[in-house]
Amino acid sequence: MARILVLENELETRSALTEQLQRLGHSVLAVDSLRDGMEALANQKLEIFLAATELPDGNLLDWLDETSVGEARPIIIAMCEAAHWEKAGACLEKGAFDYISKPISAGQLNLALSRAEHALKWRRFGQCASTYSQGESLPLLIGRSDAVEALRQTVRKTSHSRASILIQGEYGAGQTEAAMALASNMDQNVVRFDCAAYPDGEIETVLFGSKETGVPGALELAHGGTMVLENASLLSWTAQALLLEFLKRGEIGSTSGPRKLDVRVIATVQENLLQKVRHGEFREELLYALNILPVAVPTLRERREDIPALAEIFRQRQVRKTGSGVLAIGPRALSALQDYPWPGNLAELRMVIERAVVLCGEGVIEMPHLCLTASVSPAAAQSASLESLADLERRHILQVLEKCDGNRMRTAETLGISIRTLRNKLKEYRTLGIAEQEPEAACA
């Protein structure tokens, strides 16, 4: 249930709205003047704002003009007289989420609230994403290597542009962290959407909304900010067409017709999109539309000199989390970490250090605590580096799957990829005759 502010100067309407909203289980604060409404918004955490467009001491449009869309606003539902629908349209252009006309029926109030609560869910998700980016994210931009310095410069140069950005890199390299670094430099409203989390039949509705029900999609909720589109290569063919149309026109379809949106799109991928274009799996025009500003995230193999600093960050985090007595990483263990080929990149390094802290318990992390999945001698590392990236990735995925006793959920979590991406990889390996068909019962 939501925390709702009702701003209405007519006592009868205000009382009826308050009673109905409380009956639905919402927490309601009702005021009768714009001044009291602004004071409530400034001092309390309110999520939905039901506001009359005309009030004795001002109007909603003036307030919308004074506050930018990017500021931390509640979800605004304008309430206006049916004869003054043009005011509702003006409010929508200024950033209001929806409107209802007076006299207010239970049906239109319930529909507006349903849409607002759906939007609220995505907003909370976006806030969690921002918190994640500042908290337990991969320390992507830490280090002194030429590769990470080049990435830092790219982030600085592109973060304030509203052009579409395409971030490419191997899995586990930190594409999402690069996207969040770019987004947080400019926008407060950041919505993360992982294409791997939804089946093809649902992704269009969840991302672009439903014209039939009026429920907004994630893209609409990113209005005035940034949409971080993770695993964009997994977009369905239909969703690709809809995204391309939005990038061209800057608008999406809605129940009331086309709606203009101001959304910067930052897409991340783990695959080679050009290769997917050649195979007919990705629209070539969409690739060009997304790739206005390309960002390449370096592998951990390209920044080996950063590994000691990165490993120490992960050790400190895990020590704080578990309260263990692990004091440092031993010199032989650090050398082994720098020699290892790291097919899982930063995500794998984090997993290795977190496990080592648990196994060590106290004192200094040594070689046996690392439990690396491949030989870490310099010769072995050089040999591994001669493999193709696809071979290196496949070998690592199958090794982790074996260590997780065939449990796909645990394997995906360990690798730092989605369960859908893992399933697609295993399906590809079986097609090539590399991995045996496994019964689904064994693949929890």
VEXVEXNU-454120 format. One record per residue (C-alpha): residue number from 1; residue in one letter; x, y, z. Coordinates in steps of 0.02 Angstrom, whole numbers, always signed. Each point is the difference from the previous one (the first is absolute). Layout:
# VEXVEXNU-454120
> pos / code / east / north / up
> NUM / a / X / Y / Z $
...
# end
This chain:
# VEXVEXNU-454120
> pos / code / east / north / up
> 1 / m / +0 / +0 / +0 $
> 2 / a / +56 / +177 / -38 $
> 3 / r / +23 / +163 / +98 $
> 4 / i / -118 / +122 / -87 $
> 5 / l / -20 / +189 / +11 $
> 6 / v / -171 / +69 / -50 $
> 7 / l / -4 / +185 / -43 $
> 8 / e / -179 / +59 / -23 $
> 9 / n / -83 / +159 / +65 $
> 10 / e / -180 / -65 / -15 $
> 11 / l / -40 / -82 / +166 $
> 12 / e / -125 / -127 / -66 $
> 13 / t / +115 / -62 / -138 $
> 14 / r / +150 / -3 / +116 $
> 15 / s / -93 / -100 / +133 $
> 16 / a / -70 / -124 / -127 $
> 17 / l / +172 / -31 / -77 $
> 18 / t / +81 / -22 / +170 $
> 19 / e / -131 / -125 / +56 $
> 20 / q / +11 / -102 / -160 $
> 21 / l / +190 / -4 / +0 $
> 22 / q / +8 / -51 / +184 $
> 23 / r / -127 / -136 / -35 $
> 24 / l / +120 / -68 / -131 $
> 25 / g / +136 / -7 / +133 $
> 26 / h / +103 / +152 / -49 $
> 27 / s / +78 / +124 / +121 $
> 28 / v / -80 / +168 / -40 $
> 29 / l / +42 / +180 / +43 $
> 30 / a / -130 / +127 / -60 $
> 31 / v / +29 / +190 / -14 $
> 32 / d / -101 / +143 / -76 $
> 33 / s / +132 / +123 / -61 $
> 34 / l / +151 / -2 / -114 $
> 35 / r / +109 / +71 / +139 $
> 36 / d / -46 / -143 / +118 $
> 37 / g / +26 / -124 / -140 $
> 38 / m / +175 / +64 / -38 $
> 39 / e / +43 / -4 / +185 $
> 40 / a / -59 / -180 / +13 $
> 41 / l / +103 / -51 / -152 $
> 42 / a / +154 / +84 / +73 $
> 43 / n / -13 / -82 / +171 $
> 44 / q / -73 / -173 / -33 $
> 45 / k / +37 / -147 / -113 $
> 46 / l / -155 / -5 / -109 $
> 47 / e / -13 / -113 / -151 $
> 48 / i / -160 / +52 / -91 $
> 49 / f / -66 / +178 / -14 $
> 50 / l / -185 / +23 / -46 $
> 51 / a / -12 / +187 / -35 $
> 52 / a / -137 / +115 / -61 $
> 53 / t / +60 / +109 / -144 $
> 54 / e / -81 / +159 / +68 $
> 55 / l / +17 / +57 / +181 $
> 56 / p / -36 / +164 / +92 $
> 57 / d / +186 / +36 / +27 $
> 58 / g / +71 / -61 / -166 $
> 59 / n / -10 / -139 / -129 $
> 60 / l / +86 / -164 / -35 $
> 61 / l / +74 / +57 / -166 $
> 62 / d / +100 / +138 / +83 $
> 63 / w / +73 / -123 / +124 $
> 64 / l / +44 / -123 / -140 $
> 65 / d / +88 / +143 / -91 $
> 66 / e / +105 / +38 / +153 $
> 67 / t / +58 / -178 / +29 $
> 68 / s / +96 / -97 / -132 $
> 69 / v / -51 / -176 / -54 $
> 70 / g / +164 / -71 / +62 $
> 71 / e / -32 / +53 / +179 $
> 72 / a / -62 / -126 / +128 $
> 73 / r / -186 / +26 / -28 $
> 74 / p / -141 / -114 / +53 $
> 75 / i / -108 / -76 / -137 $
> 76 / i / -120 / +142 / -43 $
> 77 / i / -182 / -27 / -48 $
> 78 / a / -84 / +163 / -51 $
> 79 / m / -186 / +25 / +41 $
> 80 / c / -94 / +123 / -111 $
> 81 / e / -175 / +47 / -54 $
> 82 / a / -58 / -96 / -154 $
> 83 / a / -22 / +164 / -95 $
> 84 / h / +183 / +46 / +30 $
> 85 / w / +83 / -154 / -73 $
> 86 / e / +132 / +109 / -86 $
> 87 / k / +72 / +37 / +173 $
> 88 / a / +21 / -185 / +29 $
> 89 / g / +95 / -14 / -165 $
> 90 / a / +113 / +143 / +51 $
> 91 / c / +35 / -87 / +167 $
> 92 / l / +48 / -160 / -91 $
> 93 / e / +122 / +98 / -109 $
> 94 / k / +78 / +73 / +159 $
> 95 / g / +29 / -171 / +76 $
> 96 / a / -164 / -54 / +82 $
> 97 / f / -25 / -187 / -12 $
> 98 / d / -188 / -5 / -30 $
> 99 / y / -162 / +98 / +22 $
> 100 / i / -180 / -31 / +52 $
> 101 / s / -150 / +111 / -32 $
> 102 / k / -127 / +64 / +126 $
> 103 / p / -121 / -61 / +60 $
> 104 / i / +116 / -145 / +41 $
> 105 / s / -75 / -173 / -17 $
> 106 / a / +64 / -152 / +95 $
> 107 / g / +43 / -83 / -166 $
> 108 / q / +115 / +135 / -66 $
> 109 / l / +81 / +23 / +170 $
> 110 / n / +37 / -186 / +15 $
> 111 / l / +71 / -5 / -177 $
> 112 / a / +113 / +149 / +31 $
> 113 / l / +60 / -74 / +164 $
> 114 / s / +34 / -168 / -82 $
> 115 / r / +111 / +84 / -129 $
> 116 / a / +85 / +106 / +133 $
> 117 / e / +36 / -149 / +112 $
> 118 / h / +75 / -93 / -148 $
> 119 / a / +109 / +152 / -34 $
> 120 / l / +45 / +8 / +184 $
> 121 / k / +63 / -178 / -5 $
> 122 / w / +119 / +44 / -143 $
> 123 / r / +55 / +160 / +87 $
> 124 / r / +46 / -98 / +157 $
> 125 / f / +95 / -121 / -111 $
> 126 / g / +93 / +145 / -79 $
> 127 / q / +44 / +68 / +173 $
> 128 / c / +66 / -171 / +49 $
> 129 / a / +106 / +4 / -158 $
> 130 / s / +74 / +168 / +48 $
> 131 / t / +39 / -63 / +175 $
> 132 / y / +79 / -156 / -75 $
> 133 / s / +110 / +104 / -113 $
> 134 / q / +70 / +96 / +148 $
> 135 / g / +12 / -146 / +120 $
> 136 / e / +42 / -179 / -43 $
> 137 / s / +34 / +26 / -184 $
> 138 / l / +157 / -62 / -85 $
> 139 / p / +140 / +130 / +23 $
> 140 / l / +16 / +17 / -188 $
> 141 / l / +91 / +167 / -7 $
> 142 / i / +129 / -41 / +135 $
> 143 / g / +179 / -21 / -60 $
> 144 / r / +145 / +81 / -90 $
> 145 / s / +11 / -105 / -157 $
> 146 / d / -8 / +82 / -172 $
> 147 / a / -160 / -98 / -35 $
> 148 / v / -96 / +65 / +150 $
> 149 / e / +67 / +177 / -24 $
> 150 / a / -66 / -3 / -178 $
> 151 / l / -168 / -59 / +67 $
> 152 / r / -4 / +140 / +129 $
> 153 / q / +33 / +129 / -136 $
> 154 / t / -139 / -74 / -106 $
> 155 / v / -122 / +10 / +146 $
> 156 / r / +48 / +181 / +32 $
> 157 / k / -23 / +49 / -183 $
> 158 / t / -165 / -89 / -30 $
> 159 / s / -91 / +11 / +168 $
> 160 / h / -81 / +171 / -34 $
> 161 / s / -61 / -42 / -175 $
> 162 / r / -182 / -45 / -33 $
> 163 / a / +51 / -109 / -148 $
> 164 / s / -26 / -189 / +6 $
> 165 / i / +147 / -99 / +69 $
> 166 / l / +45 / -181 / -36 $
> 167 / i / +114 / -85 / +128 $
> 168 / q / +81 / -162 / -56 $
> 169 / g / +111 / -123 / +92 $
> 170 / e / +18 / -179 / +57 $
> 171 / y / -115 / -66 / +135 $
> 172 / g / +52 / +51 / +173 $
> 173 / a / +107 / +144 / -64 $
> 174 / g / -112 / +135 / +76 $
> 175 / q / -113 / +65 / -139 $
> 176 / t / -141 / +40 / +122 $
> 177 / e / +119 / +92 / +116 $
> 178 / a / +63 / +104 / -148 $
> 179 / a / -181 / +40 / -45 $
> 180 / m / -43 / +52 / +178 $
> 181 / a / +156 / +109 / +9 $
> 182 / l / -55 / +87 / -160 $
> 183 / a / -180 / +18 / +57 $
> 184 / s / +32 / +59 / +177 $
> 185 / n / +111 / +142 / -62 $
> 186 / m / -150 / +83 / -81 $
> 187 / d / -169 / -69 / +57 $
> 188 / q / -87 / -37 / +164 $
> 189 / n / -135 / -99 / -89 $
> 190 / v / +87 / -160 / -56 $
> 191 / v / -98 / -156 / -45 $
> 192 / r / +91 / -165 / -26 $
> 193 / f / -84 / -128 / -112 $
> 194 / d / +77 / -172 / -25 $
> 195 / c / -61 / -77 / -163 $
> 196 / a / +59 / -171 / +61 $
> 197 / a / -129 / +1 / +140 $
> 198 / y / -153 / -10 / -115 $
> 199 / p / -59 / -125 / -131 $
> 200 / d / -27 / +63 / -177 $
> 201 / g / -189 / +5 / +20 $
> 202 / e / +7 / +120 / +148 $
> 203 / i / +148 / +114 / -35 $
> 204 / e / -95 / +117 / -118 $
> 205 / t / -138 / +35 / +127 $
> 206 / v / +116 / +20 / +149 $
> 207 / l / +118 / +115 / -94 $
> 208 / f / -122 / +102 / -105 $
> 209 / g / -163 / -16 / +99 $
> 210 / s / -174 / -55 / -52 $
> 211 / k / -114 / +108 / -107 $
> 212 / e / -150 / -106 / +51 $
> 213 / t / +17 / +20 / +189 $
> 214 / g / +95 / +164 / +3 $
> 215 / v / +133 / -76 / +114 $
> 216 / p / +166 / +88 / -35 $
> 217 / g / +158 / -91 / -46 $
> 218 / a / +175 / +21 / +69 $
> 219 / l / +48 / +118 / -141 $
> 220 / e / -140 / +121 / +44 $
> 221 / l / +52 / -2 / +183 $
> 222 / a / +176 / +55 / -52 $
> 223 / h / -71 / +163 / -72 $
> 224 / g / +118 / +143 / +41 $
> 225 / g / +142 / -118 / +40 $
> 226 / t / +94 / -153 / -61 $
> 227 / m / -50 / -177 / -46 $
> 228 / v / +139 / -127 / +28 $
> 229 / l / -46 / -142 / -117 $
> 230 / e / +100 / -152 / +56 $
> 231 / n / +29 / -148 / -116 $
> 232 / a / -76 / +96 / -146 $
> 233 / s / +52 / -138 / -120 $
> 234 / l / -140 / -108 / +74 $
> 235 / l / -139 / +119 / -54 $
> 236 / s / -132 / -87 / -104 $
> 237 / w / -16 / +46 / -183 $
> 238 / t / -161 / +97 / +37 $
> 239 / a / +77 / +91 / +149 $
> 240 / q / +148 / +48 / -110 $
> 241 / a / -120 / +80 / -125 $
> 242 / l / -90 / +97 / +138 $
> 243 / l / +165 / +61 / +75 $
> 244 / l / +63 / +54 / -170 $
> 245 / e / -161 / +98 / -30 $
> 246 / f / +21 / +87 / +169 $
> 247 / l / +182 / +44 / -34 $
> 248 / k / -52 / +75 / -167 $
> 249 / r / -152 / +99 / +56 $
> 250 / g / +22 / +22 / +188 $
> 251 / e / -178 / -58 / +32 $
> 252 / i / -100 / -155 / +45 $
> 253 / g / -181 / -51 / -24 $
> 254 / s / -123 / +21 / +143 $
> 255 / t / -187 / -7 / +30 $
> 256 / s / -13 / +185 / -42 $
> 257 / g / +112 / -10 / -154 $
> 258 / p / +188 / +26 / -26 $
> 259 / r / +91 / +68 / +153 $
> 260 / k / +166 / +91 / -9 $
> 261 / l / +131 / -63 / +122 $
> 262 / d / +169 / +69 / +50 $
> 263 / v / +99 / -157 / +36 $
> 264 / r / +185 / -32 / -28 $
> 265 / v / +30 / -184 / -41 $
> 266 / i / +159 / -87 / +58 $
> 267 / a / +5 / -179 / -63 $
> 268 / t / +119 / -136 / +59 $
> 269 / v / +44 / -163 / -90 $
> 270 / q / +112 / -149 / +27 $
> 271 / e / -5 / -64 / -178 $
> 272 / n / +69 / +67 / -163 $
> 273 / l / -151 / +93 / -71 $
> 274 / l / +74 / +13 / -174 $
> 275 / q / +11 / -190 / -6 $
> 276 / k / -182 / -12 / +56 $
> 277 / v / -47 / +121 / -139 $
> 278 / r / +86 / -113 / -126 $
> 279 / h / -96 / -149 / +68 $
> 280 / g / -165 / +93 / -16 $
> 281 / e / -27 / +6 / +189 $
> 282 / f / +15 / +187 / +26 $
> 283 / r / -60 / +148 / -104 $
> 284 / e / +145 / +88 / -84 $
> 285 / e / -86 / +170 / +8 $
> 286 / l / -27 / -20 / +188 $
> 287 / l / +185 / -40 / +23 $
> 288 / y / +45 / +165 / -83 $
> 289 / a / -134 / +95 / +99 $
> 290 / l / +68 / -66 / +166 $
> 291 / n / +183 / +15 / -45 $
> 292 / i / +6 / +191 / -13 $
> 293 / l / +126 / +2 / +143 $
> 294 / p / +91 / -168 / +14 $
> 295 / v / +81 / -52 / +165 $
> 296 / a / +113 / -153 / +11 $
> 297 / v / +26 / -75 / +174 $
> 298 / p / +172 / -80 / +16 $
> 299 / t / +22 / -179 / +59 $
> 300 / l / +94 / -36 / +159 $
> 301 / r / +137 / -78 / -108 $
> 302 / e / +28 / +172 / -75 $
> 303 / r / +26 / +80 / +171 $
> 304 / r / +99 / -127 / +100 $
> 305 / e / +95 / +136 / +94 $
> 306 / d / -166 / +53 / +79 $
> 307 / i / -36 / -173 / +73 $
> 308 / p / +88 / +25 / +170 $
> 309 / a / -99 / +160 / +34 $
> 310 / l / -164 / -79 / -58 $
> 311 / a / +28 / -158 / +101 $
> 312 / e / +35 / +104 / +155 $
> 313 / i / -163 / +96 / -22 $
> 314 / f / -96 / -164 / -11 $
> 315 / r / +92 / -67 / +154 $
> 316 / q / -44 / +154 / +103 $
> 317 / r / -183 / -9 / -53 $
> 318 / q / -15 / -183 / +45 $
> 319 / v / +88 / +26 / +167 $
> 320 / r / -122 / +140 / +44 $
> 321 / k / -146 / -108 / -52 $
> 322 / t / +51 / -158 / +94 $
> 323 / g / +103 / +72 / +143 $
> 324 / s / +140 / -123 / -37 $
> 325 / g / +180 / +23 / +55 $
> 326 / v / +81 / -8 / -172 $
> 327 / l / +135 / +134 / +1 $
> 328 / a / +78 / -8 / -173 $
> 329 / i / +34 / -98 / -159 $
> 330 / g / +169 / -86 / -2 $
> 331 / p / +131 / +42 / -134 $
> 332 / r / -8 / -174 / -82 $
> 333 / a / -189 / +9 / -7 $
> 334 / l / +8 / +174 / -78 $
> 335 / s / +123 / -62 / -130 $
> 336 / a / -117 / -145 / -41 $
> 337 / l / -146 / +120 / -19 $
> 338 / q / +100 / +104 / -124 $
> 339 / d / +50 / -155 / -101 $
> 340 / y / -176 / -72 / -11 $
> 341 / p / -90 / +26 / -169 $
> 342 / w / -165 / +64 / +78 $
> 343 / p / -131 / -54 / -127 $
> 344 / g / -131 / +64 / +123 $
> 345 / n / +87 / +169 / +20 $
> 346 / l / -44 / +111 / +150 $
> 347 / a / -152 / -104 / +49 $
> 348 / e / +108 / -155 / +13 $
> 349 / l / +136 / +91 / +99 $
> 350 / r / -130 / +57 / +126 $
> 351 / m / -66 / -177 / +19 $
> 352 / v / +176 / -71 / +23 $
> 353 / i / +46 / +127 / +135 $
> 354 / e / -165 / -17 / +93 $
> 355 / r / +22 / -189 / +4 $
> 356 / a / +182 / +18 / +54 $
> 357 / v / -49 / +111 / +148 $
> 358 / v / -124 / -132 / +58 $
> 359 / l / +123 / -144 / -21 $
> 360 / c / +143 / +95 / +82 $
> 361 / g / -98 / +62 / +150 $
> 362 / e / +143 / +100 / +75 $
> 363 / g / +178 / +51 / -38 $
> 364 / v / +64 / +7 / -179 $
> 365 / i / -79 / -71 / -158 $
> 366 / e / +118 / -126 / -79 $
> 367 / m / -2 / -103 / -161 $
> 368 / p / -111 / -144 / +64 $
> 369 / h / -137 / +123 / +49 $
> 370 / l / -19 / +64 / -179 $
> 371 / c / -65 / -164 / -76 $
> 372 / l / +29 / +65 / -175 $
> 373 / t / -81 / -106 / -136 $
> 374 / a / +151 / -7 / -114 $
> 375 / s / +189 / -11 / +13 $
> 376 / v / +72 / +168 / +48 $
> 377 / s / +179 / -25 / -56 $
> 378 / p / +64 / +131 / -122 $
> 379 / a / +16 / -133 / -136 $
> 380 / a / -178 / -55 / +25 $
> 381 / a / -62 / +178 / +0 $
> 382 / q / +93 / +35 / -163 $
> 383 / s / -73 / -158 / -77 $
> 384 / a / -174 / +49 / +55 $
> 385 / s / +22 / +173 / -76 $
> 386 / l / +29 / -84 / -170 $
> 387 / e / -174 / -74 / +4 $
> 388 / s / -142 / +93 / -83 $
> 389 / l / -108 / +98 / +121 $
> 390 / a / -147 / -112 / -44 $
> 391 / d / +101 / -157 / +45 $
> 392 / l / +61 / +79 / +162 $
> 393 / e / -176 / +52 / +48 $
> 394 / r / -74 / -171 / -41 $
> 395 / r / +133 / -94 / +98 $
> 396 / h / -27 / +110 / +152 $
> 397 / i / -190 / -12 / -4 $
> 398 / l / +6 / -190 / -9 $
> 399 / q / +127 / -8 / +141 $
> 400 / v / -108 / +107 / +114 $
> 401 / l / -154 / -101 / -47 $
> 402 / e / +91 / -159 / +51 $
> 403 / k / +56 / +76 / +166 $
> 404 / c / -180 / +52 / +33 $
> 405 / d / -57 / -181 / -28 $
> 406 / g / -101 / +48 / -153 $
> 407 / n / -105 / +128 / +95 $
> 408 / r / -31 / +136 / -128 $
> 409 / m / -63 / +131 / +122 $
> 410 / r / +157 / -12 / +108 $
> 411 / t / +108 / -5 / -157 $
> 412 / a / -79 / +160 / -69 $
> 413 / e / +21 / +89 / +168 $
> 414 / t / +183 / -55 / +11 $
> 415 / l / +35 / +59 / -177 $
> 416 / g / -92 / +164 / +25 $
> 417 / i / -117 / -29 / -148 $
> 418 / s / -187 / -26 / -16 $
> 419 / i / -76 / -174 / +0 $
> 420 / r / -69 / +35 / -174 $
> 421 / t / +175 / +41 / -67 $
> 422 / l / +67 / -161 / +77 $
> 423 / r / -139 / -103 / -79 $
> 424 / n / +36 / +77 / -170 $
> 425 / k / +186 / -38 / +18 $
> 426 / l / -32 / -182 / +48 $
> 427 / k / -123 / -20 / -142 $
> 428 / e / +132 / +67 / -120 $
> 429 / y / +130 / -122 / +69 $
> 430 / r / -119 / -148 / -18 $
> 431 / t / -35 / +51 / -180 $
> 432 / l / +187 / -5 / -31 $
> 433 / g / +10 / -171 / +85 $
> 434 / i / +110 / +69 / +139 $
> 435 / a / -117 / -20 / +149 $
> 436 / e / -110 / -150 / +28 $
> 437 / q / -189 / +21 / +15 $
> 438 / e / -43 / +10 / +185 $
> 439 / p / -169 / -44 / +74 $
> 440 / e / -91 / +157 / +58 $
> 441 / a / -29 / -76 / +172 $
> 442 / a / +186 / +8 / +32 $
> 443 / c / +14 / +180 / -53 $
> 444 / a / -86 / +93 / +139 $
# end
